[in-house]
Amino acid sequence: TYRTLVKPGLAIPAAITRLTGIDEAMVAAAPTFDQVAPELLAFLGDSPILAHNARFEREFLTAALGREIPNPYLDTLELAGLVRGSDVRRSLGHLARVYEVRDHEVHR
Protein backbone atom coordinates (compact mmCIF):
# COMPACT_ATOMS: atom_id res chain seq x y z
CA THR A 1 0.00 0.00 0.00
CA TYR A 2 1.20 3.48 -0.83
CA ARG A 3 -0.40 6.35 1.06
CA THR A 4 0.19 10.06 1.13
CA LEU A 5 -1.89 13.16 1.36
CA VAL A 6 -1.35 15.64 -1.46
CA LYS A 7 -1.83 19.38 -1.44
CA PRO A 8 -4.45 19.87 -4.17
CA GLY A 9 -3.59 23.48 -5.02
CA LEU A 10 -7.19 24.60 -4.56
CA ALA A 11 -9.76 24.68 -1.79
CA ILE A 12 -11.19 21.36 -0.71
CA PRO A 13 -14.97 21.41 -1.17
CA ALA A 14 -17.08 20.60 1.91
CA ALA A 15 -18.57 17.59 0.10
CA ILE A 16 -15.09 16.11 -0.37
CA THR A 17 -14.26 16.69 3.29
CA ARG A 18 -17.48 14.89 4.28
CA LEU A 19 -16.69 12.00 1.91
CA THR A 20 -13.01 11.57 2.77
CA GLY A 21 -12.52 13.24 6.13
CA ILE A 22 -9.66 15.23 4.59
CA ASP A 23 -9.66 18.95 5.31
CA GLU A 24 -7.45 21.95 4.56
CA ALA A 25 -5.42 21.60 7.76
CA MET A 26 -4.51 18.02 6.88
CA VAL A 27 -2.97 18.98 3.53
CA ALA A 28 -1.42 22.30 4.52
CA ALA A 29 2.09 20.84 4.75
CA ALA A 30 1.52 17.98 2.28
CA PRO A 31 3.58 17.64 -0.92
CA THR A 32 2.11 18.41 -4.34
CA PHE A 33 1.25 15.61 -6.77
CA ASP A 34 4.26 16.55 -8.91
CA GLN A 35 6.48 15.99 -5.87
CA VAL A 36 5.09 12.51 -5.09
CA ALA A 37 4.59 11.29 -8.68
CA PRO A 38 8.10 9.78 -9.09
CA GLU A 39 7.78 7.91 -5.79
CA LEU A 40 4.28 6.70 -6.70
CA LEU A 41 5.38 5.47 -10.12
CA ALA A 42 8.38 3.68 -8.59
CA PHE A 43 6.07 2.02 -6.05
CA LEU A 44 3.63 0.91 -8.77
CA GLY A 45 6.25 -0.51 -11.09
CA ASP A 46 4.32 -2.73 -13.48
CA SER A 47 1.93 -4.05 -10.81
CA PRO A 48 -1.83 -3.94 -11.33
CA ILE A 49 -3.69 -0.99 -9.84
CA LEU A 50 -6.66 -1.96 -7.67
CA ALA A 51 -9.32 0.74 -7.44
CA HIS A 52 -13.02 1.21 -6.84
CA ASN A 53 -14.29 2.78 -10.09
CA ALA A 54 -10.94 2.28 -11.81
CA ARG A 55 -11.95 4.37 -14.84
CA PHE A 56 -12.03 7.47 -12.62
CA GLU A 57 -8.61 6.66 -11.17
CA ARG A 58 -7.14 5.97 -14.62
CA GLU A 59 -8.48 9.28 -15.98
CA PHE A 60 -7.26 11.18 -12.92
CA LEU A 61 -3.76 9.71 -13.06
CA THR A 62 -3.53 10.19 -16.82
CA ALA A 63 -4.48 13.87 -16.50
CA ALA A 64 -2.20 14.47 -13.51
CA LEU A 65 0.81 12.76 -15.10
CA GLY A 66 0.19 13.97 -18.64
CA ARG A 67 0.43 10.37 -19.87
CA GLU A 68 -1.30 7.07 -19.34
CA ILE A 69 0.11 4.48 -16.95
CA PRO A 70 0.25 1.17 -18.85
CA ASN A 71 -0.44 -0.95 -15.75
CA PRO A 72 -3.55 -3.11 -15.76
CA TYR A 73 -6.39 -1.78 -13.62
CA LEU A 74 -8.56 -4.06 -11.48
CA ASP A 75 -11.93 -2.51 -10.65
CA THR A 76 -13.60 -3.48 -7.37
CA LEU A 77 -16.82 -1.77 -8.54
CA GLU A 78 -16.98 -4.13 -11.53
CA LEU A 79 -16.07 -7.06 -9.31
CA ALA A 80 -18.88 -6.12 -6.91
CA GLY A 81 -21.31 -6.24 -9.83
CA LEU A 82 -20.20 -9.76 -10.67
CA VAL A 83 -20.16 -11.01 -7.09
CA ARG A 84 -23.11 -9.13 -5.60
CA GLY A 85 -25.44 -9.56 -8.57
CA SER A 86 -28.73 -7.81 -7.95
CA ASP A 87 -27.53 -6.00 -4.80
CA VAL A 88 -27.44 -2.43 -6.09
CA ARG A 89 -25.49 -1.20 -3.06
CA ARG A 90 -21.95 -1.29 -4.35
CA SER A 91 -20.44 1.71 -2.62
CA LEU A 92 -17.00 1.16 -1.19
CA GLY A 93 -18.24 1.80 2.36
CA HIS A 94 -21.08 -0.70 2.00
CA LEU A 95 -18.82 -3.38 0.55
CA ALA A 96 -16.26 -2.84 3.33
CA ARG A 97 -19.00 -3.38 5.92
CA VAL A 98 -20.46 -6.44 4.13
CA TYR A 99 -17.06 -8.12 3.81
CA GLU A 100 -15.92 -6.93 7.24
CA VAL A 101 -12.90 -5.06 5.96
CA ARG A 102 -11.42 -3.40 8.99
CA ASP A 103 -8.99 -0.52 9.30
CA HIS A 104 -10.08 1.00 6.00
CA GLU A 105 -10.34 4.61 5.01
CA VAL A 106 -13.04 4.80 2.40
CA HIS A 107 -12.35 7.17 -0.51
CA ARG A 108 -8.76 7.81 0.38
DSSP file (Angstrom, degrees, kcal/mol; ACC not computed):
  #  RESIDUE AA STRUCTURE BP1 BP2  ACC     N-H-->O    O-->H-N    N-H-->O    O-->H-N    TCO  KAPPA ALPHA  PHI   PSI    X-CA   Y-CA   Z-CA
    1    1 A T              0   0    0      0, 0.0     2,-0.5     0, 0.0     0, 0.0   0.000 360.0 360.0 360.0 136.5    0.0    0.0    0.0
    2    2 A Y        +     0   0    0      2,-0.0     2,-0.4    38,-0.0    38,-0.0  -0.982 360.0 176.0-116.4 127.5    1.2    3.5   -0.8
    3    3 A R        +     0   0    0     -2,-0.5     2,-0.3     2,-0.0   105,-0.0  -0.997  11.1 141.8-135.8 135.7   -0.4    6.4    1.1
    4    4 A T        -     0   0    0     -2,-0.4     2,-0.3     2,-0.0    -2,-0.0  -0.928  41.0-124.2-161.1 147.5    0.2   10.1    1.1
    5    5 A L        -     0   0    0     -2,-0.3     2,-0.4    21,-0.1    -2,-0.0  -0.682  29.4-153.1 -85.4 151.4   -1.9   13.2    1.4
    6    6 A V        -     0   0    0     -2,-0.3    26,-0.2    24,-0.2    24,-0.1  -0.989  19.0-120.5-130.5 134.5   -1.4   15.6   -1.5
    7    7 A K        -     0   0    0     24,-2.9    26,-0.5    -2,-0.4    21,-0.1  -0.633  24.8-155.6 -71.6 118.4   -1.8   19.4   -1.4
    8    8 A P        -     0   0    0      0, 0.0    -1,-0.2     0, 0.0     3,-0.1   0.686  23.8-127.2 -76.6 -16.8   -4.5   19.9   -4.2
    9    9 A G  S    S+     0   0    0      1,-0.2     2,-0.3    -3,-0.0    -2,-0.1   0.556  84.0  61.1  83.1   5.2   -3.6   23.5   -5.0
   10   10 A L  S    S-     0   0    0      0, 0.0    -1,-0.2     0, 0.0     2,-0.0  -0.957  99.7 -71.0-153.2 167.6   -7.2   24.6   -4.6
   11   11 A A        -     0   0    0     -2,-0.3     0, 0.0    -3,-0.1     0, 0.0  -0.316  46.2-121.3 -65.0 142.8   -9.8   24.7   -1.8
   12   12 A I        -     0   0    0      1,-0.0    12,-0.2     2,-0.0    -1,-0.1  -0.764  30.1-124.7 -85.6 119.4  -11.2   21.4   -0.7
   13   13 A P    >>  -     0   0    0      0, 0.0     4,-1.9     0, 0.0     3,-0.6  -0.287  16.4-118.9 -63.1 149.3  -15.0   21.4   -1.2
   14   14 A A  H 3> S+     0   0    0      1,-0.2     4,-2.5     2,-0.2     5,-0.2   0.851 114.0  58.6 -57.1 -36.5  -17.1   20.6    1.9
   15   15 A A  H 3> S+     0   0    0      1,-0.2     4,-2.0     2,-0.2    -1,-0.2   0.874 105.9  48.4 -63.3 -36.8  -18.6   17.6    0.1
   16   16 A I  H <> S+     0   0    0     -3,-0.6     4,-2.9     2,-0.2     6,-0.5   0.889 109.9  51.8 -70.5 -39.0  -15.1   16.1   -0.4
   17   17 A T  H  X S+     0   0    0     -4,-1.9     4,-2.5     1,-0.2    -2,-0.2   0.912 111.1  48.1 -62.6 -41.9  -14.3   16.7    3.3
   18   18 A R  H  < S+     0   0    0     -4,-2.5    -2,-0.2     1,-0.2    -1,-0.2   0.903 116.1  44.3 -63.9 -40.2  -17.5   14.9    4.3
   19   19 A L  H  < S+     0   0    0     -4,-2.0    -2,-0.2    -5,-0.2    -1,-0.2   0.903 131.2  19.2 -70.8 -42.9  -16.7   12.0    1.9
   20   20 A T  H  < S-     0   0    0     -4,-2.9    -3,-0.2     2,-0.2    -2,-0.2   0.681  89.9-127.4-105.0 -22.5  -13.0   11.6    2.8
   21   21 A G     <  +     0   0    0     -4,-2.5     2,-0.5    -5,-0.5    -4,-0.2   0.486  66.6 133.3  81.7   2.9  -12.5   13.2    6.1
   22   22 A I        +     0   0    0     -6,-0.5    -1,-0.3    -5,-0.1     2,-0.2  -0.757  31.3 177.1 -92.0 127.9   -9.7   15.2    4.6
   23   23 A D    >>  -     0   0    0     -2,-0.5     4,-1.0    -3,-0.1     3,-0.6  -0.707  45.3 -91.4-123.5 177.2   -9.7   19.0    5.3
   24   24 A E  H >> S+     0   0    0      1,-0.2     4,-0.8    -2,-0.2     3,-0.7   0.870 121.4  55.9 -56.4 -41.8   -7.5   22.0    4.6
   25   25 A A  H 34 S+     0   0    0      1,-0.2     3,-0.5     2,-0.2     4,-0.4   0.854 102.9  56.6 -62.7 -33.6   -5.4   21.6    7.8
   26   26 A M  H <4 S+     0   0    0     -3,-0.6    -1,-0.2     1,-0.2    -2,-0.2   0.782 114.9  36.1 -70.3 -26.6   -4.5   18.0    6.9
   27   27 A V  H X< S+     0   0    0     -4,-1.0     3,-1.1    -3,-0.7    -1,-0.2   0.392  85.6 102.6-106.7   2.7   -3.0   19.0    3.5
   28   28 A A  T 3< S+     0   0    0     -4,-0.8    -1,-0.1    -3,-0.5    -2,-0.1   0.873  97.2  26.2 -55.5 -41.0   -1.4   22.3    4.5
   29   29 A A  T 3  S+     0   0    0     -4,-0.4    -1,-0.3    -3,-0.2    -2,-0.1   0.275  98.3 120.1-105.6  10.0    2.1   20.8    4.7
   30   30 A A    <   -     0   0    0     -3,-1.1   -24,-0.2     1,-0.1    -3,-0.1  -0.341  67.0-107.0 -74.2 155.8    1.5   18.0    2.3
   31   31 A P        -     0   0    0      0, 0.0   -24,-2.9     0, 0.0     2,-0.1  -0.328  35.0-106.5 -73.8 164.0    3.6   17.6   -0.9
   32   32 A T     >  -     0   0    0    -26,-0.2     4,-1.5     1,-0.1     3,-0.3  -0.420  30.9-107.1 -81.8 166.5    2.1   18.4   -4.3
   33   33 A F  H  > S+     0   0    0    -26,-0.5     4,-2.2     1,-0.2     3,-0.3   0.908 121.1  57.7 -61.6 -40.6    1.2   15.6   -6.8
   34   34 A D  H  4 S+     0   0    0      1,-0.2    -1,-0.2     2,-0.2    30,-0.0   0.849 105.7  51.2 -58.0 -33.6    4.3   16.6   -8.9
   35   35 A Q  H  4 S+     0   0    0     -3,-0.3     4,-0.3     1,-0.2    -1,-0.2   0.853 117.4  36.7 -72.9 -34.5    6.5   16.0   -5.9
   36   36 A V  H  X S+     0   0    0     -4,-1.5     4,-2.7    -3,-0.3     5,-0.2   0.629  93.1  89.3 -93.7 -13.7    5.1   12.5   -5.1
   37   37 A A  H  X S+     0   0    0     -4,-2.2     4,-2.8     1,-0.2     5,-0.2   0.887  86.9  49.2 -54.6 -46.8    4.6   11.3   -8.7
   38   38 A P  H  > S+     0   0    0      0, 0.0     4,-2.1     0, 0.0    -1,-0.2   0.914 114.0  46.4 -61.1 -40.2    8.1    9.8   -9.1
   39   39 A E  H  > S+     0   0    0     -4,-0.3     4,-2.2    -3,-0.2    -2,-0.2   0.900 113.2  49.7 -66.7 -41.2    7.8    7.9   -5.8
   40   40 A L  H  X S+     0   0    0     -4,-2.7     4,-2.6     2,-0.2    -1,-0.2   0.934 111.5  47.9 -62.7 -47.2    4.3    6.7   -6.7
   41   41 A L  H  X S+     0   0    0     -4,-2.8     4,-2.3     1,-0.2    -2,-0.2   0.884 111.4  50.7 -63.4 -38.3    5.4    5.5  -10.1
   42   42 A A  H  < S+     0   0    0     -4,-2.1    -1,-0.2    -5,-0.2    -2,-0.2   0.902 111.0  49.4 -65.0 -40.4    8.4    3.7   -8.6
   43   43 A F  H  < S+     0   0    0     -4,-2.2    -2,-0.2     1,-0.2    -1,-0.2   0.918 112.5  47.6 -63.0 -44.0    6.1    2.0   -6.1
   44   44 A L  H >< S+     0   0    0     -4,-2.6     3,-2.6     1,-0.2    -2,-0.2   0.884  76.5 162.8 -66.5 -39.5    3.6    0.9   -8.8
   45   45 A G  T 3< S-     0   0    0     -4,-2.3    -1,-0.2     1,-0.3    26,-0.1  -0.346  77.7 -38.5  52.7-129.9    6.3   -0.5  -11.1
   46   46 A D  T 3  S+     0   0    0     -3,-0.1    -1,-0.3    25,-0.1    -2,-0.1   0.162 104.5 128.7-109.4  17.7    4.3   -2.7  -13.5
   47   47 A S    <   -     0   0    0     -3,-2.6    24,-0.0    -4,-0.1     2,-0.0  -0.320  67.7 -96.1 -69.6 152.6    1.9   -4.0  -10.8
   48   48 A P        -     0   0    0      0, 0.0     2,-0.6     0, 0.0    25,-0.2  -0.355  33.7-128.1 -65.0 151.5   -1.8   -3.9  -11.3
   49   49 A I  E     -a   73   0A   0     23,-2.8    25,-3.1    -3,-0.1     2,-0.5  -0.920  17.6-154.8-104.8 120.3   -3.7   -1.0   -9.8
   50   50 A L  E     +a   74   0A   0     -2,-0.6     2,-0.3    23,-0.2    25,-0.2  -0.849  28.6 153.4 -97.7 124.2   -6.7   -2.0   -7.7
   51   51 A A  E >   -a   75   0A   0     23,-2.6    25,-2.2    -2,-0.5     2,-0.7  -0.994  48.8-117.9-150.7 151.6   -9.3    0.7   -7.4
   52   52 A H  T 3  S+     0   0    0     -2,-0.3     5,-0.1     1,-0.3    23,-0.1  -0.859 110.9   7.7 -91.0 116.0  -13.0    1.2   -6.8
   53   53 A N  T >> S-     0   0    0     -2,-0.7     4,-1.3     3,-0.1     3,-1.0   0.965  82.7-170.8  69.2  63.5  -14.3    2.8  -10.1
   54   54 A A  H <> S+     0   0    0     -3,-0.6     4,-3.0     1,-0.3     5,-0.2   0.752  75.6  67.0 -60.3 -28.3  -10.9    2.3  -11.8
   55   55 A R  H 3> S+     0   0    0      1,-0.2     4,-2.6     2,-0.2    -1,-0.3   0.925 101.4  49.0 -60.1 -42.9  -11.9    4.4  -14.8
   56   56 A F  H <> S+     0   0    0     -3,-1.0     4,-2.7     2,-0.2    -1,-0.2   0.937 113.0  46.8 -60.2 -47.2  -12.0    7.5  -12.6
   57   57 A E  H  X S+     0   0    0     -4,-1.3     4,-2.9     2,-0.2     5,-0.3   0.906 112.1  50.3 -63.4 -42.0   -8.6    6.7  -11.2
   58   58 A R  H  X S+     0   0    0     -4,-3.0     4,-2.6     2,-0.2    -1,-0.2   0.936 113.1  45.7 -61.1 -46.7   -7.1    6.0  -14.6
   59   59 A E  H  X S+     0   0    0     -4,-2.6     4,-2.3    -5,-0.2    -2,-0.2   0.900 113.9  49.5 -64.6 -40.6   -8.5    9.3  -16.0
   60   60 A F  H  X S+     0   0    0     -4,-2.7     4,-2.7    -5,-0.2     5,-0.2   0.952 114.0  44.0 -63.1 -49.8   -7.3   11.2  -12.9
   61   61 A L  H  X S+     0   0    0     -4,-2.9     4,-2.6     1,-0.2     6,-0.4   0.891 112.7  52.5 -64.4 -39.3   -3.8    9.7  -13.1
   62   62 A T  H  X>S+     0   0    0     -4,-2.6     4,-1.8    -5,-0.3     5,-0.8   0.930 113.5  43.6 -61.0 -45.9   -3.5   10.2  -16.8
   63   63 A A  H  <5S+     0   0    0     -4,-2.3    -2,-0.2    -5,-0.2    -1,-0.2   0.917 115.8  47.6 -66.1 -43.5   -4.5   13.9  -16.5
   64   64 A A  H  <5S+     0   0    0     -4,-2.7    -2,-0.2     1,-0.2    -1,-0.2   0.867 120.4  37.0 -67.6 -36.5   -2.2   14.5  -13.5
   65   65 A L  H  <5S-     0   0    0     -4,-2.6    -1,-0.2     2,-0.3    -2,-0.2   0.678 101.7-127.7 -89.0 -19.0    0.8   12.8  -15.1
   66   66 A G  T  <5S+     0   0    0     -4,-1.8     2,-0.3    -5,-0.3    -3,-0.2   0.642  85.1  60.2  77.5  14.1    0.2   14.0  -18.6
   67   67 A R  S   <S-     0   0    0     -5,-0.8    -2,-0.3    -6,-0.4     2,-0.3  -0.970  89.5 -98.0-163.7 158.0    0.4   10.4  -19.9
   68   68 A E        -     0   0    0     -2,-0.3    -9,-0.1    -3,-0.1   -10,-0.0  -0.607  28.8-129.4 -84.1 142.5   -1.3    7.1  -19.3
   69   69 A I        -     0   0    0     -2,-0.3    -7,-0.1   -11,-0.2    -8,-0.0  -0.803  14.1-147.2 -85.7 127.4    0.1    4.5  -16.9
   70   70 A P        +     0   0    0      0, 0.0    -1,-0.1     0, 0.0     3,-0.1   0.534  58.4 119.2 -77.2  -4.1    0.3    1.2  -18.8
   71   71 A N  S    S-     0   0    0    -26,-0.1     2,-0.2     1,-0.1   -24,-0.1  -0.216  73.2-105.0 -59.4 148.2   -0.4   -0.9  -15.7
   72   72 A P        -     0   0    0      0, 0.0   -23,-2.8     0, 0.0     2,-0.4  -0.495  33.0-139.8 -69.9 147.2   -3.6   -3.1  -15.8
   73   73 A Y  E     -a   49   0A   0    -25,-0.2     2,-0.5    -2,-0.2   -23,-0.2  -0.927   8.4-157.8-110.8 133.5   -6.4   -1.8  -13.6
   74   74 A L  E     -a   50   0A   0    -25,-3.1   -23,-2.6    -2,-0.4     2,-0.7  -0.959  13.2-150.2-109.9 125.5   -8.6   -4.1  -11.5
   75   75 A D  E  >  -a   51   0A   0     -2,-0.5     4,-2.3   -25,-0.2   -23,-0.2  -0.854  15.2-169.1-107.0 112.4  -11.9   -2.5  -10.6
   76   76 A T  H  > S+     0   0    0    -25,-2.2     4,-2.3    -2,-0.7   -24,-0.2   0.753  90.7  60.1 -69.3 -23.4  -13.6   -3.5   -7.4
   77   77 A L  H  > S+     0   0    0    -26,-0.5     4,-1.6     2,-0.2    -1,-0.2   0.926 108.4  43.3 -67.9 -44.1  -16.8   -1.8   -8.5
   78   78 A E  H  > S+     0   0    0      2,-0.2     4,-1.7     1,-0.2    -2,-0.2   0.919 113.4  52.0 -64.1 -43.6  -17.0   -4.1  -11.5
   79   79 A L  H  X S+     0   0    0     -4,-2.3     4,-2.8     1,-0.2     5,-0.3   0.903 105.9  54.6 -59.9 -41.7  -16.1   -7.1   -9.3
   80   80 A A  H  X S+     0   0    0     -4,-2.3     4,-3.2     1,-0.2     5,-0.4   0.880 105.2  54.1 -60.0 -38.3  -18.9   -6.1   -6.9
   81   81 A G  H  X S+     0   0    0     -4,-1.6     4,-0.8     1,-0.2    -1,-0.2   0.880 112.3  43.5 -62.8 -38.2  -21.3   -6.2   -9.8
   82   82 A L  H  < S+     0   0    0     -4,-1.7    -2,-0.2     2,-0.1    -1,-0.2   0.907 123.5  35.3 -72.1 -42.6  -20.2   -9.8  -10.7
   83   83 A V  H  < S+     0   0    0     -4,-2.8    -2,-0.2     1,-0.2    -3,-0.2   0.881 122.4  41.5 -82.0 -39.9  -20.2  -11.0   -7.1
   84   84 A R  H >< S-     0   0    0     -4,-3.2     3,-2.1    -5,-0.3    -3,-0.2   0.584  81.8-178.1 -89.9 -10.6  -23.1   -9.1   -5.6
   85   85 A G  T 3< S+     0   0    0     -4,-0.8    -1,-0.2    -5,-0.4    -2,-0.1  -0.265  70.4  10.0  55.4-115.9  -25.4   -9.6   -8.6
   86   86 A S  T 3  S+     0   0    0     -2,-0.1     2,-0.8     2,-0.0    -1,-0.3   0.547  97.1 110.6 -78.9  -6.8  -28.7   -7.8   -7.9
   87   87 A D    <   -     0   0    0     -3,-2.1    -3,-0.1     1,-0.2    -2,-0.0  -0.578  50.9-167.5 -69.5 109.1  -27.5   -6.0   -4.8
   88   88 A V        +     0   0    0     -2,-0.8     2,-1.2     1,-0.1    -1,-0.2   0.604  61.3  96.3 -77.9 -10.5  -27.4   -2.4   -6.1
   89   89 A R        +     0   0    0      1,-0.2    -1,-0.1    -5,-0.1    -2,-0.1  -0.676  38.9 145.0 -83.8  98.6  -25.5   -1.2   -3.1
   90   90 A R        +     0   0    0     -2,-1.2    -1,-0.2     4,-0.1   -10,-0.1   0.120  18.2 136.7-122.6  19.5  -22.0   -1.3   -4.3
   91   91 A S     >  -     0   0    0      1,-0.1     4,-2.6     4,-0.0     5,-0.2  -0.309  64.8-117.3 -65.1 154.9  -20.4    1.7   -2.6
   92   92 A L  H  > S+     0   0    0      1,-0.2     4,-2.4     2,-0.2     5,-0.2   0.902 114.7  51.3 -61.1 -42.4  -17.0    1.2   -1.2
   93   93 A G  H  > S+     0   0    0      2,-0.2     4,-1.9     1,-0.2    -1,-0.2   0.914 110.9  47.9 -61.8 -43.9  -18.2    1.8    2.4
   94   94 A H  H  > S+     0   0    0      1,-0.2     4,-2.8     2,-0.2    -2,-0.2   0.936 112.4  48.3 -63.3 -46.7  -21.1   -0.7    2.0
   95   95 A L  H  X S+     0   0    0     -4,-2.6     4,-2.6     1,-0.2    -1,-0.2   0.887 108.8  54.0 -62.5 -38.9  -18.8   -3.4    0.6
   96   96 A A  H  <>S+     0   0    0     -4,-2.4     5,-2.8    -5,-0.2    -1,-0.2   0.901 112.1  45.0 -62.3 -39.8  -16.3   -2.8    3.3
   97   97 A R  H ><5S+     0   0    0     -4,-1.9     3,-1.1     3,-0.2    -2,-0.2   0.938 113.0  49.8 -68.1 -45.8  -19.0   -3.4    5.9
   98   98 A V  H 3<5S+     0   0    0     -4,-2.8    -2,-0.2     1,-0.3    -1,-0.2   0.907 118.7  38.0 -59.3 -43.8  -20.5   -6.4    4.1
   99   99 A Y  T 3<5S-     0   0    0     -4,-2.6    -1,-0.3    -5,-0.2    -2,-0.2   0.281 110.7-121.7 -95.2  11.2  -17.1   -8.1    3.8
  100  100 A E  T < 5 +     0   0    0     -3,-1.1     2,-0.7     1,-0.2    -3,-0.2   0.867  42.9 176.2  52.9  44.9  -15.9   -6.9    7.2
  101  101 A V      < -     0   0    0     -5,-2.8     3,-0.3    -6,-0.2    -1,-0.2  -0.721  13.3-161.9 -79.4 118.8  -12.9   -5.1    6.0
  102  102 A R        +     0   0    0     -2,-0.7    -5,-0.0     1,-0.2    -1,-0.0  -0.582  60.2  27.5-101.4 163.6  -11.4   -3.4    9.0
  103  103 A D  S    S+     0   0    0     -2,-0.2     2,-0.3     1,-0.2    -1,-0.2   0.894  85.5 145.5  55.0  45.2   -9.0   -0.5    9.3
  104  104 A H        -     0   0    0     -3,-0.3     2,-0.5   -11,-0.0    -1,-0.2  -0.816  44.5-151.6-111.2 153.5  -10.1    1.0    6.0
  105  105 A E    >   -     0   0    0     -2,-0.3     3,-1.1   -84,-0.0   -12,-0.0  -0.886  25.3-140.1-122.9  96.7  -10.3    4.6    5.0
  106  106 A V  T 3  S+     0   0    0     -2,-0.5    -2,-0.0     1,-0.2   -13,-0.0  -0.294  79.7   9.7 -62.1 137.5  -13.0    4.8    2.4
  107  107 A H  T 3         0   0    0      1,-0.1    -1,-0.2   -55,-0.0   -88,-0.0   0.805 360.0 360.0  62.8  34.9  -12.4    7.2   -0.5
  108  108 A R    <         0   0    0     -3,-1.1    -2,-0.1   -87,-0.0    -1,-0.1   0.305 360.0 360.0-122.0 360.0   -8.8    7.8    0.4
